[in-house]
């Protein structure tokens, strides 16, 4: 038979993507690809949210910041690159992963609003 091509009408309501679950899964995956520090994105998100709450940010802004914290290093391309970022505060290549992360997130409409935060996180 002919291959079915997915379209919006053929996606059951139960298959709608929970963006927060996708972001959590991506953050967990980042711990194993390029980032050799388990829970790094989760810790960054927690620290950012604690600061935002102390500043009395609105809950929706805190939620957005949590998402950005989880994905802030999505542009890291290797464990070596991550070690340079962690070990050398003024590493000359530090902004490249911010630019890659920005490009990745900007290309995904539901995540595009996080792209500027990722771009400027260093």
trRosetta pair geometry for C-beta under 8 A, 3 or more apart (Angstrom, degrees):
i j d omega theta_ij theta_ji phi_ij phi_ji
4 10 7.3 -178 169 -176 120 163
6 10 5.7 -138 -145 76 58 122
6 11 6.6 57 -170 -63 106 93
7 10 5.3 83 52 11 70 103
7 11 7.7 -133 95 -18 35 90
8 11 6.1 -53 -151 20 35 112
11 15 5.1 -121 -174 80 88 124
11 16 7.2 105 140 -72 119 61
12 15 5.0 92 63 1 77 104
13 16 6.0 -19 -170 -18 48 112
17 21 7.7 -141 -179 61 70 104
17 22 5.9 22 176 -42 115 130
18 21 4.1 56 91 11 109 114
18 22 6.9 167 87 -14 57 83
19 22 5.5 -53 -148 36 37 113
19 23 6.2 37 154 -20 68 105
19 110 5.6 -135 -110 155 134 136
19 111 7.8 -180 -159 -69 118 82
20 23 5.7 -53 -146 37 33 112
20 24 6.4 35 154 -19 65 105
20 67 7.4 -99 -111 -92 70 103
21 24 5.7 -52 -146 37 32 112
21 25 6.3 34 153 -19 64 105
22 25 5.7 -56 -150 37 31 112
22 26 6.3 31 152 -19 65 106
23 26 5.7 -52 -146 37 32 111
23 27 6.3 35 153 -21 64 104
23 67 5.3 -59 -155 -139 163 86
23 70 5.4 85 158 96 103 144
23 71 6.2 -78 -151 -47 95 113
23 111 7.8 153 -88 -105 103 113
24 27 5.7 -52 -147 35 31 113
24 28 6.5 32 153 -17 64 104
24 70 6.8 -68 -92 -158 45 151
25 28 5.7 -53 -150 37 32 111
25 29 6.3 33 151 -20 65 106
26 29 5.5 -53 -147 37 34 113
26 30 6.4 41 152 -27 65 101
26 70 7.4 95 81 139 93 107
26 71 6.3 17 108 -100 127 97
26 74 6.9 2 158 -107 122 115
27 30 5.6 -48 -151 27 32 115
27 31 7.2 42 149 -26 59 96
27 41 4.0 -140 -152 93 104 146
27 42 6.4 113 151 -54 136 75
27 45 7.7 -25 -126 -24 154 137
27 70 4.0 -69 -78 -176 137 96
27 71 6.5 -94 -77 -68 86 57
28 31 5.8 -46 -164 18 38 117
28 32 7.6 16 149 -4 63 104
29 32 6.1 -70 -162 42 41 102
29 33 6.0 -3 157 13 79 115
30 33 6.2 -75 -128 57 32 84
30 34 6.6 -49 -160 62 68 105
30 35 5.2 33 150 19 82 129
30 40 7.5 -100 114 62 109 109
30 41 5.8 73 72 -30 136 136
30 71 7.7 160 -36 -126 152 49
30 73 6.0 128 178 87 139 99
30 74 6.3 -89 -93 -98 133 58
30 76 7.2 91 -161 49 103 115
31 35 5.5 -66 -117 87 32 109
31 37 7.1 -101 -139 83 81 44
31 38 4.9 62 -170 -121 131 53
31 39 6.6 48 -106 -23 136 33
31 40 6.5 161 -102 19 83 92
31 41 7.2 -110 -57 12 88 102
32 35 7.8 6 9 61 19 76
34 73 7.5 -173 113 145 119 109
34 76 4.2 147 151 116 131 100
34 77 5.9 -174 -115 121 130 7
34 78 5.5 -55 -122 -65 81 4
34 79 5.9 -155 -147 -59 28 49
34 81 6.7 -22 -160 57 98 109
34 82 5.7 127 157 -34 71 123
35 40 5.3 -114 171 31 136 146
35 41 7.6 96 95 -31 172 93
35 73 5.8 84 -73 116 133 145
35 76 5.8 83 -59 83 88 154
35 79 7.3 -174 -70 -109 8 65
35 82 4.9 162 -108 -116 56 158
36 79 4.8 57 -41 -141 114 108
36 82 6.2 159 10 88 81 137
36 83 7.1 8 30 -62 125 91
37 40 4.4 79 93 -60 107 115
37 82 7.4 -155 4 156 101 133
37 86 7.4 128 -32 -84 143 151
39 42 4.7 -60 -161 47 72 118
39 43 5.6 74 139 -28 91 98
40 43 6.0 -59 -151 35 27 107
40 44 6.4 24 155 -16 64 107
40 73 6.8 -5 114 17 128 148
41 44 5.7 -54 -145 38 33 111
41 45 6.2 35 155 -20 66 106
41 69 6.5 135 -175 138 68 66
41 70 4.5 66 158 -153 116 44
41 71 6.8 56 -147 -52 133 23
41 72 6.6 170 -125 31 86 84
41 73 6.4 -126 -80 30 96 103
42 45 5.7 -54 -148 37 29 112
42 46 6.4 31 153 -20 63 106
42 70 6.7 32 -80 -110 48 82
43 46 5.7 -54 -147 36 32 112
43 47 6.3 29 157 -16 66 106
44 47 6.0 -56 -147 38 29 108
44 48 6.2 29 155 -18 64 110
44 69 4.4 -171 115 -169 87 95
44 70 7.6 179 74 -69 100 28
44 72 5.8 -95 127 28 153 138
44 73 8.0 133 6 -16 161 104
45 48 5.8 -58 -146 39 28 111
45 49 6.2 26 157 -18 65 109
45 65 7.5 143 -147 129 69 70
45 66 4.6 63 -170 -152 109 62
45 67 7.7 87 -124 -27 121 12
45 68 7.8 150 -106 72 85 53
45 69 3.1 155 -89 97 59 126
45 70 4.8 18 -62 -52 137 71
46 49 5.9 -58 -146 38 28 109
46 50 6.3 29 156 -20 64 106
46 69 7.5 -168 4 136 38 154
47 50 5.8 -53 -147 34 30 112
47 51 6.5 30 154 -16 63 105
47 69 7.5 170 53 -142 76 143
48 51 5.8 -57 -154 37 31 111
48 52 6.3 29 152 -18 66 109
48 65 4.9 -152 139 159 119 111
48 66 7.0 178 83 -84 112 44
48 68 7.4 -112 138 79 168 97
48 69 4.4 -160 23 -74 140 133
49 52 5.5 -54 -142 39 33 112
49 53 6.1 34 157 -19 67 105
49 62 5.3 75 -139 -171 84 96
49 65 6.0 158 -81 97 64 113
49 66 5.2 27 -69 -77 121 93
49 69 7.2 -95 -29 5 86 154
50 53 5.9 -53 -145 37 28 110
50 54 6.4 32 153 -21 62 106
51 54 5.7 -56 -151 35 31 113
51 55 6.4 21 153 -10 65 109
52 55 5.7 -61 -149 44 32 107
52 57 4.1 -44 179 22 92 138
52 61 6.5 -158 -169 115 132 97
52 62 4.7 165 111 -105 135 81
52 65 5.2 156 -46 43 155 164
53 56 7.2 37 -178 -81 37 31
53 57 6.8 -75 -76 38 32 87
53 62 6.1 51 -64 -113 78 139
57 61 4.4 -107 169 86 116 125
57 62 5.2 145 92 -56 115 84
57 65 7.4 58 102 -9 163 140
58 61 4.8 88 61 7 81 105
58 62 7.2 -150 94 -7 41 87
59 62 5.5 -55 -146 36 36 114
59 63 6.3 40 155 -23 68 104
60 63 5.5 -47 -146 34 34 116
60 64 6.6 38 152 -20 63 102
61 64 5.6 -50 -149 35 34 112
61 65 6.3 36 151 -20 65 105
62 65 5.6 -55 -150 37 31 113
62 66 6.5 38 149 -24 64 101
63 66 5.6 -48 -151 30 32 114
63 67 6.7 33 151 -17 62 102
64 67 5.7 -53 -154 34 34 112
64 68 6.4 31 150 -16 66 106
64 113 6.9 -68 -145 121 122 118
64 114 7.1 -163 -173 -89 84 83
64 117 7.8 157 146 -29 96 155
65 68 5.6 -53 -145 39 34 111
65 69 6.2 39 153 -23 66 105
65 117 7.4 -164 -118 -145 59 156
66 69 5.7 -53 -147 34 30 113
66 70 6.5 32 155 -20 63 104
67 70 5.9 -55 -153 33 30 112
67 71 6.5 -2 160 7 65 112
67 111 7.9 -150 159 -131 125 83
67 114 5.7 -104 116 -93 108 135
68 71 6.2 -76 -145 53 29 92
68 72 6.0 58 154 -71 69 86
68 114 4.7 -174 -91 -150 83 99
68 117 3.9 -26 -147 105 148 145
68 118 6.3 -145 -156 -54 90 75
68 121 7.6 180 158 -77 107 124
69 72 5.7 -18 -140 -24 30 117
71 74 4.7 -5 -176 -35 83 121
71 101 7.1 149 147 -163 88 117
71 105 6.8 108 139 -84 140 128
71 111 7.4 -81 125 -159 177 126
71 114 6.2 52 67 147 134 147
71 118 6.4 -54 113 -86 93 125
72 101 7.1 38 179 177 33 164
72 117 7.3 -81 -103 127 89 94
72 118 5.5 -175 -133 -117 51 76
72 121 4.8 128 -159 -116 116 174
73 76 4.6 3 172 -15 96 119
73 82 7.2 55 -172 -110 139 104
73 85 7.9 157 -124 98 118 168
73 97 6.5 -1 -151 151 67 134
73 101 7.0 -125 -169 -80 14 143
74 100 7.9 -143 106 111 71 88
74 101 4.4 116 66 -126 84 97
74 104 5.6 -128 125 77 121 146
74 105 6.8 107 66 -49 147 101
74 118 6.7 -34 34 -140 103 145
75 96 7.4 -161 142 125 122 59
75 97 3.9 149 102 -176 99 62
75 98 6.2 -157 52 -52 148 9
75 99 6.8 143 -164 65 161 43
75 100 3.2 138 -151 80 110 94
75 101 3.1 -99 -25 -38 107 78
75 102 7.2 -2 -57 5 142 59
75 103 7.6 92 -104 37 119 87
75 104 6.4 -170 -81 4 80 124
75 118 7.1 125 -11 163 114 121
76 81 5.5 176 -158 98 80 119
76 82 5.1 46 -165 -71 141 94
76 85 7.3 -83 -109 -3 116 149
76 97 4.7 21 -78 -142 53 141
76 101 7.9 21 -16 -59 58 112
77 81 5.5 68 53 6 74 155
77 97 6.8 -146 -9 -102 79 94
77 100 6.9 5 -50 93 104 175
78 81 4.5 103 57 2 82 99
78 82 7.1 -146 97 -2 48 84
79 82 5.6 -54 -150 38 36 112
79 83 6.3 39 151 -22 67 103
80 83 5.8 -53 -149 34 31 111
80 84 6.6 32 152 -19 63 103
81 84 5.8 -54 -153 34 33 112
81 85 6.5 34 150 -20 65 105
81 93 7.1 -95 -137 114 92 128
81 96 7.9 -96 -150 77 130 116
81 97 6.3 134 154 -61 132 126
82 85 5.5 -53 -150 34 36 114
82 86 6.3 28 155 -15 68 107
83 86 5.8 -59 -144 41 31 107
83 87 5.7 7 166 -2 69 119
84 87 6.3 -66 -128 49 23 96
84 88 5.5 -31 -171 33 65 115
84 91 4.7 115 159 -134 98 158
84 93 6.6 23 121 60 147 110
84 94 7.6 -143 123 -80 99 73
85 88 7.5 -59 -100 54 9 74
85 91 6.2 -105 -91 39 40 145
85 94 5.8 118 -114 -124 82 85
85 97 7.1 -40 -72 24 141 145
85 122 7.9 -99 -147 -101 107 133
87 91 7.9 73 74 -57 69 125
88 91 3.9 96 95 -63 113 95
90 94 7.6 -105 -167 -16 22 139
91 94 4.7 119 75 -53 90 95
93 96 5.1 -27 -178 5 82 123
94 97 7.4 -61 -177 27 40 98
94 98 7.6 33 139 -11 67 111
94 122 5.2 -174 146 177 114 161
95 98 5.0 -54 -161 35 58 119
95 99 6.3 57 145 -22 80 100
95 122 6.0 -143 -92 67 67 134
96 99 5.8 -56 -153 36 34 110
96 100 6.4 31 152 -16 68 105
97 100 5.5 -49 -143 39 37 111
97 101 6.1 41 155 -20 66 106
98 101 5.8 -55 -147 39 27 112
98 102 6.3 35 151 -24 62 105
98 118 6.2 171 -152 146 67 68
98 119 5.2 94 161 -148 98 35
98 120 7.1 120 -170 -39 135 15
98 121 6.1 -170 -115 42 111 85
98 122 5.6 -118 -54 13 137 109
99 102 5.5 -49 -148 32 31 116
99 103 6.5 30 154 -18 63 104
99 119 6.7 56 -92 -129 44 84
100 103 5.8 -56 -151 36 33 110
100 104 6.4 33 152 -21 67 105
101 104 5.6 -52 -146 34 33 112
101 105 6.2 20 161 -9 67 109
101 115 7.6 173 128 -136 73 64
101 118 4.2 -123 124 161 121 131
101 119 7.2 -162 82 -69 94 51
102 105 6.3 -66 -146 43 24 101
102 106 5.9 25 160 -22 65 115
102 115 4.7 84 -151 -173 64 90
102 116 7.3 59 -128 -83 106 29
102 118 5.4 -176 -72 90 63 104
102 119 3.9 47 -81 -75 131 97
103 106 5.9 -55 -137 37 25 112
103 107 6.5 27 161 -23 60 109
103 115 7.9 110 -38 -144 15 120
104 107 6.2 -69 -163 31 25 110
104 108 7.3 2 152 -5 61 110
105 108 6.0 -68 -153 41 39 101
105 111 4.5 -109 -155 130 84 109
105 112 6.2 152 142 -103 77 33
105 114 5.2 -96 -176 81 146 96
105 115 4.1 -176 92 -81 110 81
105 118 5.8 124 10 18 147 149
106 112 5.1 62 -137 -132 43 84
106 115 4.1 64 -63 -107 79 162
107 112 7.7 163 24 -89 16 93
108 111 4.3 23 91 37 112 110
108 112 6.5 -169 78 -49 52 73
109 112 5.5 -26 -136 -12 31 120
111 114 5.3 -48 -178 31 73 117
111 115 7.2 97 130 -46 78 84
112 115 5.5 -26 -163 -8 48 121
113 116 7.8 -43 -178 20 40 97
114 117 5.5 -62 -166 41 58 113
114 118 6.0 55 142 -22 84 106
115 118 5.8 -59 -148 38 33 110
115 119 6.2 37 155 -25 67 106
116 119 5.4 -51 -145 32 34 117
116 120 6.4 8 164 0 67 111
117 120 6.5 -72 -147 48 26 94
117 121 6.5 50 154 -62 64 96
118 121 5.8 -32 -146 -13 31 120
